[in-house]
Amino acid sequence: MSVVLKTTGLAKRFGDITAVGGIDLTVNRGEYFIVLGPSGAGKTTLLKMVAGLIEPDSGSIEIEGRSVDNLPPERRNIAFLSQEYSLFPHMTVWENTVFGPMMMGWSEREMHSIGVEMLNMVHLFDRKDAYPTELSGGMQQRNALARALARTAGLLLLDEPLRALDARLRLSLRWELRKLSTALKITTLHVTHDQEEAMSIADRIMVIRKGRIIQVGTPDELYNQPATPFVANFLGQANFIEGTIISSGDVTMIKDLYGREFRAPPSSFKEGERVVAAIKTERMRISEEMAENTIEFEVVRRMFLGRFVDYTLKSAEGEKFYMKVPHTVDLLEPGQKVPVRMPERNLMVFGYPEKGLKEELRVE
């Protein structure tokens, strides 16, 4: 599989702030690659350096096997959709959409074909004669997306492309983006802070925080085998148990801060090591009795989310846990006490974070 984009040691500082701290990134041909992280993680800065809109302090960028460090954006064979849209106000929706193909000398038939396809994809064909000032913010973003896709460049760069859209359209366009990128064999680098968006359409995801890579992998790998407590909590909410290792081997035994013991999958941790065990909220199980890996909780709050119900739980020791269950399960009432089991196979064990668990989980 050939490489379309490669960055080596890419770094950028703004005064005392390190926006991007030495990123090594490889995106393969035809891959839909997502950079995921909280606000301020350096996602947009990274994307703009690849696009040639920001000059790196150090590092290098290769596109299609050639260095583009000294090339302007228009010579990098990229299409870039920024958060600012940058539509031409004197052009209609149609004219904005086909601007790239027109500048590249496409025939009228080719331009018409790509224009119709793109505007149908973003549900704007019936507004093709409107001007940007006549569109809502969401419509402007969809027009900008159509224009970026119509350019059919070797590398498509998307900066939060779905952020201004309503929920239903956002879901629809996720699938359209993924389907189109596959059909046209487009290589895409897409940045977002939306975990669900990333998980639903990416081939691979790179999680970054404070300008540095935390983990790279498929959505399944990141969700089920997170490298850190931060990744475990950022890609789907998790509960955490602090404790120390009693023994490890075929089963990892952990004693928590309150003296409770929990069984977890095999690990290489040593007796006495301080650790954090994590479990996703949807993998908590309502139990009929107190048994291994079970805590009795009081239901503090219930939140109906359609197909799921979210519960906030409190233990006798005052800990807050969260549980997500299908709406088909009998509802629990606030104030009700219920045993909740954390199945051994679903516990993930991490070394205790150097700066503490609270700092590890903090989202900037």
C-alpha positions in Angstrom: 0.0 0.0 0.0 1.6 3.3 -1.1 1.9 6.3 1.2 0.2 9.6 0.1 1.0 11.7 3.2 4.0 11.5 5.5 5.1 14.0 8.2 8.2 13.6 10.2 8.9 15.5 13.4 6.3 18.2 12.5 6.3 20.9 15.2 4.9 24.4 15.7 5.0 26.8 18.6 3.1 30.0 19.2 5.1 31.9 21.8 5.3 29.7 24.9 2.6 27.3 23.6 3.5 24.1 21.8 0.6 23.7 19.3 2.1 20.6 17.6 5.0 18.8 19.3 6.7 16.6 16.8 4.1 14.6 14.8 5.1 11.6 12.8 2.1 10.7 10.6 1.6 8.3 7.7 -1.6 8.2 5.6 -2.0 5.5 3.0 -3.6 5.8 -0.4 -7.4 5.7 -0.3 -7.4 5.8 3.5 -9.9 7.8 5.5 -7.7 9.0 8.4 -9.1 11.0 11.3 -7.1 13.1 13.7 -9.2 13.2 16.9 -8.6 15.3 20.0 -10.2 17.9 22.3 -10.3 21.6 21.5 -6.8 23.0 21.6 -5.1 19.7 20.9 -3.3 21.1 17.7 -5.6 19.4 15.1 -6.2 22.5 12.9 -2.6 23.6 13.2 -1.4 20.2 12.0 -3.9 20.3 9.1 -2.9 23.8 8.1 0.8 22.9 8.0 0.0 20.0 5.7 -2.0 22.4 3.5 0.9 24.9 3.4 -1.1 27.6 5.2 1.2 27.6 8.3 4.9 27.2 8.2 6.3 24.5 10.6 9.1 25.4 13.0 10.6 22.0 12.3 9.9 18.7 10.6 9.1 17.8 7.0 6.0 17.0 4.9 5.9 14.6 1.9 2.8 14.2 -0.4 2.9 11.5 -3.0 6.5 10.8 -2.2 7.9 14.3 -2.8 8.8 17.0 -0.3 6.3 19.9 -0.3 8.1 21.9 2.4 8.8 24.7 0.0 5.7 24.5 -2.1 2.7 26.9 -1.9 -0.8 25.3 -1.2 -1.8 25.4 -4.9 1.1 23.2 -5.9 0.5 20.5 -3.3 -2.3 18.7 -5.1 -4.7 19.1 -2.1 -8.2 20.2 -1.5 -8.7 21.9 1.8 -12.0 22.6 3.6 -11.4 25.1 6.5 -13.8 26.0 9.3 -14.2 29.5 7.7 -15.8 28.0 4.5 -14.2 30.8 2.3 -17.0 30.8 -0.3 -16.8 33.4 -3.1 -19.6 35.8 -2.2 -20.2 36.9 -5.8 -20.6 33.3 -7.0 -23.7 31.1 -6.8 -23.7 27.7 -5.0 -23.2 26.1 -8.4 -20.3 28.4 -9.4 -18.6 27.9 -6.1 -18.9 24.1 -6.4 -17.4 23.8 -9.9 -14.8 26.5 -9.4 -11.9 24.0 -8.9 -12.7 21.9 -11.9 -13.2 25.0 -14.1 -9.7 26.3 -13.1 -8.3 22.9 -13.9 -9.7 23.1 -17.4 -12.4 20.4 -17.2 -14.9 20.1 -20.0 -18.5 21.4 -19.5 -19.8 17.9 -19.4 -17.3 16.9 -16.7 -18.0 20.0 -14.6 -21.8 19.5 -14.9 -21.5 15.8 -13.8 -19.3 16.5 -10.8 -21.4 19.6 -9.8 -24.7 17.6 -9.9 -23.1 14.8 -7.9 -21.6 17.0 -5.2 -24.7 19.2 -4.7 -27.0 16.2 -4.5 -24.7 14.7 -2.0 -24.9 17.7 0.3 -28.6 18.3 -0.4 -28.1 21.7 -2.1 -29.0 21.1 -5.7 -32.3 22.9 -5.4 -30.3 26.0 -4.1 -27.7 25.9 -6.9 -28.6 29.5 -8.0 -28.4 31.0 -4.6 -25.6 33.1 -3.3 -23.7 32.4 0.0 -25.4 35.4 1.8 -28.8 33.7 1.1 -27.7 30.5 2.8 -27.7 29.5 6.5 -24.4 28.7 8.2 -25.0 25.0 7.7 -25.8 25.4 4.1 -22.7 27.4 3.5 -20.6 24.7 5.1 -22.3 22.1 2.9 -21.5 24.2 -0.2 -17.9 24.5 0.9 -17.7 20.8 1.4 -19.1 20.2 -2.1 -16.5 22.6 -3.5 -13.6 20.8 -1.8 -14.8 17.4 -2.9 -15.4 18.5 -6.5 -11.7 19.4 -6.9 -10.9 15.6 -6.7 -7.3 16.3 -5.5 -4.9 13.6 -4.5 -5.4 14.5 -0.8 -8.5 15.9 0.8 -8.1 17.9 4.0 -11.2 18.4 6.2 -11.3 20.7 9.3 -14.4 19.8 11.3 -16.5 19.5 8.1 -19.7 18.6 9.8 -19.7 20.8 12.9 -22.3 23.4 11.8 -24.9 20.8 10.6 -28.0 19.7 12.4 -27.9 16.2 13.9 -29.9 14.4 11.2 -27.9 15.9 8.3 -24.6 15.3 10.2 -25.4 11.6 10.4 -26.4 11.4 6.7 -23.3 13.3 5.5 -21.0 11.0 7.6 -22.1 8.1 5.4 -22.0 10.1 2.2 -18.5 11.3 2.9 -17.3 7.8 3.6 -19.1 6.3 0.6 -17.8 9.0 -1.7 -14.2 8.8 -0.5 -14.3 5.0 -1.2 -15.9 5.3 -4.6 -13.6 8.1 -5.8 -10.6 6.5 -4.0 -9.9 9.8 -2.3 -7.2 9.9 0.4 -8.7 11.9 3.3 -7.2 13.6 6.4 -10.1 14.7 8.5 -9.8 16.4 11.9 -12.6 16.5 14.5 -13.3 16.6 18.2 -16.4 14.4 17.8 -15.6 10.9 18.9 -18.7 9.3 17.4 -18.0 11.0 14.1 -14.5 9.6 14.1 -15.5 6.1 15.2 -18.2 5.8 12.5 -16.2 6.7 9.4 -12.4 6.3 10.0 -10.2 3.6 8.7 -7.7 4.7 11.3 -7.7 7.3 14.0 -4.9 9.3 15.6 -5.7 10.6 19.0 -3.7 13.7 19.9 -3.6 15.8 23.1 -1.6 19.0 23.7 0.0 18.6 20.3 1.3 15.1 20.8 0.2 11.7 19.6 -1.4 9.5 22.3 -2.4 6.5 20.2 -3.0 5.5 16.5 -5.1 2.6 15.4 -8.4 1.4 14.0 -11.6 2.5 15.7 -12.0 -1.0 17.2 -8.4 -1.0 18.5 -8.7 2.4 20.2 -12.1 1.6 21.7 -11.3 -1.9 23.0 -7.5 -1.6 23.5 -6.9 2.0 24.6 -3.3 2.8 25.5 -4.1 5.2 28.3 -7.0 6.1 30.7 -7.4 9.3 28.7 -8.1 7.4 25.4 -10.4 4.9 27.3 -12.5 7.9 28.6 -12.3 10.1 25.5 -13.6 7.4 23.1 -16.7 6.5 25.0 -17.2 7.3 28.7 -15.5 5.0 31.2 -15.5 4.5 35.0 -12.2 4.2 36.9 -11.1 2.3 40.0 -7.8 3.2 41.6 -5.9 0.5 43.5 -2.8 -1.7 43.8 -1.9 -5.1 42.3 -2.4 -8.0 44.7 -1.3 -10.6 42.2 -1.1 -11.1 38.4 -0.9 -14.0 36.0 -3.9 -15.7 34.5 -6.0 -13.3 36.5 -5.0 -9.8 37.7 -6.2 -9.2 41.2 -6.6 -5.5 42.3 -7.4 -4.1 45.7 -9.0 -0.6 45.5 -8.7 2.3 47.8 -11.6 1.0 50.0 -10.3 -2.6 50.3 -12.5 -4.1 47.7 -11.0 -6.7 45.4 -11.5 -7.0 41.7 -10.6 -9.6 39.1 -9.2 -8.3 35.8 -7.7 -9.9 32.6 -4.1 -11.1 32.6 -1.4 -8.4 32.8 2.3 -7.9 33.4 1.9 -5.7 36.4 3.8 -6.6 39.6 2.5 -7.0 43.1 2.2 -3.7 44.9 2.2 -1.6 41.7 -0.3 1.3 41.7 -2.8 1.0 38.9 -6.1 2.2 37.4 -8.8 -0.2 36.2 -11.3 1.2 33.7 -14.6 -0.1 32.4 -16.9 1.4 29.7 -20.2 2.6 31.0 -22.2 0.4 28.6 -20.3 -2.7 29.9 -21.6 -2.3 33.5 -24.2 -5.0 34.3 -27.1 -4.8 36.7 -26.8 -7.9 39.0 -29.3 -10.0 40.9 -26.9 -10.3 43.8 -23.6 -9.2 45.3 -20.8 -11.3 43.8 -17.3 -10.9 42.4 -16.6 -7.5 40.9 -19.9 -6.1 42.2 -20.6 -2.9 44.0 -24.0 -1.8 45.5 -24.9 1.6 44.2 -27.7 4.1 44.8 -29.3 5.5 41.7 -28.8 9.3 41.8 -30.1 10.3 38.3 -31.7 8.8 35.3 -31.4 10.3 31.8 -33.5 9.0 28.9 -31.6 9.1 25.6 -33.9 7.2 23.3 -32.5 3.8 22.7 -30.4 4.0 25.9 -30.8 5.2 29.5 -27.9 6.8 31.3 -27.7 6.4 35.1 -25.5 8.3 37.6 -24.7 6.0 40.5 -23.2 6.6 43.9 -21.5 4.0 46.1 -21.6 3.9 49.9 -18.1 5.4 49.9 -19.4 8.4 47.9 -17.9 7.4 44.5 -19.7 8.4 41.3 -20.1 5.9 38.6 -22.0 6.0 35.3 -23.9 3.2 33.6 -25.5 3.1 30.1 -28.1 0.4 29.4 -30.6 -0.3 26.6 -34.0 1.1 27.0 -35.4 -2.4 26.9 -34.1 -3.1 30.4 -36.5 -2.3 33.2 -36.0 1.3 34.4 -34.4 2.0 37.8 -35.7 4.7 40.0 -33.7 7.5 41.7 -33.0 6.4 45.2 -33.2 2.7 44.4 -30.2 0.6 45.5 -28.9 -2.0 43.0 -25.9 -4.3 42.7 -23.8 -3.5 39.6 -21.2 -6.0 38.3 -18.1 -5.1 36.4 -17.4 -8.3 34.4 -13.7 -9.4 34.7 -13.2 -9.5 30.9 -14.4 -5.9 30.5 -11.9 -4.4 33.0 -8.9 -2.7 31.4 -5.8 -2.1 33.6 -3.4 0.8 33.3 -0.4 2.0 35.2 -1.2 4.9 37.5 -0.8 8.2 35.6 2.3 10.2 36.5 0.3 13.3 37.1 -2.6 11.6 38.8 -5.9 10.3 37.4 -7.8 13.6 37.6 -5.2 15.4 35.4 -5.0 12.4 33.1 -8.7 12.6 32.3 -9.0 16.3 32.1 -10.2 17.6 28.7 -8.8 21.0 27.9 
